[in-house]
């Protein structure tokens, strides 16, 4: 199944609804919501983007990136609704985000995740993400994992 990716505003109704689900997932896995400060302006092209993936007009996956430093993009809010897990949607979204960030001049994608999300850690490892210097709100948290990947998007994907 290939989702249709749509650029959405971080403060849109659909994103707010899905972000509330993400936050509940964090509460379940970590005991609290994500404390990272996110604003709609963070995800305004060309300095970032927030995407929602749809299957049959139903929103099933989210993912975003925002500028981090001079050359990096920071991935945020990769999430698949529970009823759509196991369909490869997270992998498809990561690929979409990497391509979009690269098109917008970003050389590397970085992200924060944690040991409470073993599925995410496995996905990122399978996509070539490796440990990077910790950053952000969770830089000193023992269960936090900070990963990155150079964006070597094939030439046919950068047009």
Buried (B, 14 or more C-beta within 10 A) or exposed (E): EEBEBEEBEBEBEBBEEBBEEBBEBBEEBBEEEBEEEBEEEBBBEEBBBBBBBBBEEEBBBBBBBBBBEEEBBBBBBBBBBEEBEEBBBBBBBBBBBBBBBBBBEBEBBBBBBBBBBEEBBEBBEEBEBEEBEEBBEBEEBEEBBBBBBEBEBEEEEEE
